[in-house]
């Protein structure tokens, strides 16, 4: 087992999504950790910790993101299947949300393999409303849906 409670051979994917419109409220940023060269932190809407999520930041000096500032939201998932297509590896990743298992190509859509998630991120489990695993044909349909 790895330190985060996952089997040592399990791959973890980090996906970064830029939210260019910012948040409705300023975000308090705290609990910074460095994951494979990227500083990430927890972000909450208020002092009680409501709406806690993970964001990528420039460094530990960042403690607040104003409502009109764009920011990078970060999520972590577990690779459940790998498929090679045209010499490229497609990872099927369980992020633990209602969207289910989704295909990720490294270097695209903000995806990269990391050694571990931050300490506050639980291991993703299958969301009860998630769909079935993608097949390669589903991945092509998915690309059409999100593009």
Steps between C-alpha positions, in 0.01 A plus 500: 500500500612853428494762775158626384337158546497404132681198359858587405443433127182710472534810281358832614395766247489871578269704277521879502212709368537876459193690619543825313193667650616461860271421792183674621677559831862550599673175593711446810806289409672282760677167562754529218683188377737444210402211273769413246611863464153659504381688809139417579282609790155470643261783419182592686238769458506605864675441833278201581643312201178486296559396142846359555678405178856477370673773300842539338684811621831679436630421849431491871479882506159476326236503775205656316351500151274796432161437339598657167831311469523195277637192674589138435279237660673164551348154533657160554394161375613139483584328173268200461597403145770576244457466125753559223355649183713623211813486717340722764396383844150593612440477872146442626476682831250477787471846655226397745229728364175446311676523163656159567811369331639739242779467244813713546800541273807628680585856403144566378212647699737582786571133580824359640604194700610589854658298779224579751202726562511764775445362852145640523377334179331162565553211261232529231233235517230419250223761528155334528365705206800442275469322168682188387863484392579659164603290203725648229191578291349678802818707532454631144137585578613670821748714304215615276279581801755721677649673197 
